[in-house]
Amino acid sequence: MKIAFFGECMIELSGAPLQRVFGGDTLNSALYLARLSQHNDLNVCFATAMGSDKLSQQIITKWQDEQIDTSLVSQFDDKQPGLYLVETDATGERSFLYWRSDSAVKQYFSRGLSPLQQQLAELDYIYLSGVSLAILTEQDRQTLLALLKQFKQQGGQVIFDNNFRAQLWDKQQAKVCYLQVLALTDIALLTEDDETIVFDDKSYEDILTRCDLAGVNEVVIKRGLLPCIVQTKETQIQVAATKVDNVVDTCAAGDSFAAGYLSKRLFGATTEQSAIAGHQLASTVIQYPGAIIAPENMPI
């Protein structure tokens, strides 16, 4: 099987003294899924655009070291990756300052046929997020939606994570685009708080109803410390989160949950088994600083 994650990788500055790493919601999920799938027949690809500068190349090499397929990465001589600065409070919650207005990935679909479009027929799954949509121009969003429609017609499956970032667009824009994507989605991995902001939901039942009307086959509602909700055409279950006492950094909690869930679900595990794996990885990740934990700290 082959899955492509589309989105943005940014350079992250964090800590005291400042340290330089990299991260991005779909990249985080791709990297964790690649780690969890090393003994399975799954090729994890990351589709994005970077610069051709030394730092961009170093980051791409690190993805390759993590067994991520980089054949869908474009490199532009006149662009560079975006940058963000992170500050973390005493409870592990993070605040961000961004420099991403000229990020290379913003032009992934506007400089001729992208690698993702060229290799579409080779893929089984495409994973994207609300951030993947928000960073694009309206014209390029329509290009991506057309790509997803074509992908569905040829038998591919779409996985959508709703990550909403108010810094990138307003909730009315997001609402229109999310509904378009949900109509093409097979597995929706939705953060309850983000859905509530965008759609003014009163409860998770509103989310499930909306996804059912859109024809989504499988919905996972991520609810932080509360049990996640998983609904398919046949069942609805709740799976308790894994409790931890040492929360250091909540960054990538949802991204890592998605990776843990898919590492089981794509290979035929039940929704309950998959959600347990998602909670296990997320509960581990939040006990370490930064979006990407060291390989040796991964749960067994």
N, C-alpha and C positions, 0 to 999 in steps of 0.2 A: 504493500500500500504506500501511497505517496500523499502527503499533506503539505500544503503551502500556507504559511502565515504571512499576511500582508500587513505592513505597518511601518512605524518609524523607530529607528534606533537613535538615541541621543547620548551625548557625553554627559555624565553625571559628576558634579563636584559636591562632595559632602564630607562631613567630619571636621575635627579640629585636632591637628592641622588638616587642611583640605586634602582629600584624596580624589583621584580621577578614576572613574570606572565607566561602565556604559549600561544603559537600560532602555526600556520601552515596553509597553504592556504586551503587545503581541510577541515581541522578541523574548520577553521573560517566559511566556508560556511555551514558545517554541524550544527554548533552551532546556527548560525543565522536562518537556516531553521527550526531547532527544536523549537526555540522560536516562529517563525511565524506560526508554524503548530500545536500548542498545542490544538487548538480546531478543528483540522481536523484529519481525519483518515490516518495519515502518521507516520510510525515508522522510525525514523532517526537513522542509525547505523554508527559508526566510526570503520573502520578496520585499525589496526596499531599494532605495537609492542612497548612495554614499558619494563622497568625493574621491578623487584619485590621489589625495595627499597621503603622507606617511601615516598619520594617525588613523585615517579611515582604513587603510590597508592593514594596519595592526589589528584593528577591531574585527575586520573580516576574517583574518587569520585565526583569531581567538574563537570565532564562531565555528570555523572548520575544525579546530581542536576539540570543540564540543560535539562533533559529528553532525553539525548542521550543514545541509546542502546549500551552497551559496550560488548555484547556477542561475537563480532568479534575481540576483543583485545587479543593479545598474550602477555604473560609476561615471560621474560627470567631472570633467577637469575644472569647471568654473564654480563648483558647489562644494559645500562641506556639510557634515552632520550638525544638527541643532545641539544646544547646550542648555543644561538646567542646573540650578543651585538648590540644594536641599537643606532644610533645617528641621531637626527632630526634637519634639518636646519631651517632657518627662514621662508621658504615657505611651510614647512610641508613635504618636501621630506626626505626620510630616507636612511641611509647607514648602512651596516651590516658587522659584523665580526662573522664568524661561527666556531664552534667546533662540528662537526657532523660526523666525519669519522668513528666512531665506534657506531653510533646510532643503537638502538635495531631494528628499523623497517627495516634496511637494510637486516635483516635475516628473515623477515616475511615468505618468501616462501621457505627458505632453511633448515628448521628444521622440516621436515615432512609435512603432509597435514595441511595447514593453516585453521583457522576458516572460512575464507571467502570461501575457496574451499569446506569445509564441509557443509556450509549452503547456497550454491549457489542457490539451488532450491527454497529457501524461499524468494528470492529477486525479486523485480520488476524492480529496477534501480540500476546501479552501476555508481558512479561518480568518476572520477580520473583526475589528472592534469599532466602537463609536469613535475612538481616536483616529483609526484608519480612515474613517469617513471625514472627520472634521478637519484634518490637515489638508485636504484636497480642495481645489477650486470647484465651483458648481459644475463646470463642464467636465472636469475629470471625475467627479462623483458619478455623473451620468455614464461615463465610460466604464467605470467600475461596475455599476449596476447592470449595464449591458453585458459585460463580461460574465457576471454571475448568472444572468438569465441564460446565456449561451452554455455555461458550465452545467447548469441544471438540466438543460435540454439534452445534453450528451451523457447524462446519468451521474454527474458529480453531486456531492453533498456539501452544503454550506453550513458552517458553524459560526455563530455570531455572539460576541460578548459586548454588552451595551456600554461599556465604560464612557461616562459622560464627563467632559471637561468644559466648564463654563468659560474658561479663558479662551477657548478656541471658537465657540459659536454659541448662539442663544438656543434656548430650549425649544422654540418654535421650529427653527431650522432642523434641530435634532429630531423632533417629533415626526416631521414629514419624512425625513430620510430613514429613520428607524422603521417606520411602517412599511416603507418600500422594501427594506432589507428583510424584515420579518416574513414578508410574503414569499421570500426565496429561501428561508432558513429551515434546515432540518433539525439542528440542535441549537437551542438558545441558552446561553449561560449568562444570566441576567442578575446584576446587583440590585437588590430591592430599593436601596436608597436612591440610586441613579434613576431607576424607573419612576419613582415617586416624584422626583424633581421634574423630569421631562413631561410626564403624563398626568401629574396631580392625582395619583392613585390614592385610594382610601385604605386598601389592603392588598395583600398578595393575590387575592382572588381576582382583582381587577387585571393584574398582570397575566394570570392564567387565562382569563376570558379573552383578552386581547390576542394572545398567542394562539388560542384555539381558533378564533375567527380568522387569523392570518394563515392557518393551516400548518403551524409548526408541529412537527412530530414529537419533539422531546424538549421539555423546558426544565431548566435547573435555576432556581432562584437562590442566590447567595445572600445570606442574611447575617453576616458577621458571626457573633457569638451564638446566635439563635440557630436552631436546626434549619438546614437547607430544605427546600421543597423541590421534589422531582416529580414531574408529571409526564406520562406518555399517554398514548391513545387508550391503553389498557389499565393503567394504575396511577395512583398518586401516593407518594410516601414522604415522610419527613425523616431526615437523618441528622442526628445530633452532632454538633461540632466537637472537635477534640479540644478539651480544656487545657490551657497552659498557664502557669503562674508568672513566667518570665517573658513578658511581651516587651521586646526591644524596639522593633520597627515593623509597622504594619504594611510597609510598601510591598507590593507584589503578592499580597495574601490572596486576592481574587485571581490573579494570573496563575499562581502556583496551584490553586485549587483546580482551575480549568485543566491544567496539565495532568494533575493526578487523576482527575475524573476521566479524561480522554485516554490516558495510558491503560486504563482497564476497559472502558466502554467500547473503544474501537476494536477490541479483541474479543468481544462477546460476553464480558462480565455483566452482571445485573446492575441496574441503576443504584441499588443499595451498596453493592460492593464498590462501585465506581465512586460514589459520593464519600464513602469511608476513606478511600485512597486520596481523594481530593482534600478532605479535612486533615488527613495525616500529614500531607506535604505542606499545606498552608500553615498548620500549627508549628511545624518545624521552621519554616522560613521566617516567621515573625519573631523567632527567638534570636535572630542574628541581624546585624545592621546591613542595610542595602537590599537591593532587589534580588541580587544573585548571590546565593550562599556558596561556600566552597563545596566541591564534590564530596569530600569526606564527611560533610555534615548532612548529607542527604539521608532520609529515613531508609531503612533496609526494606 
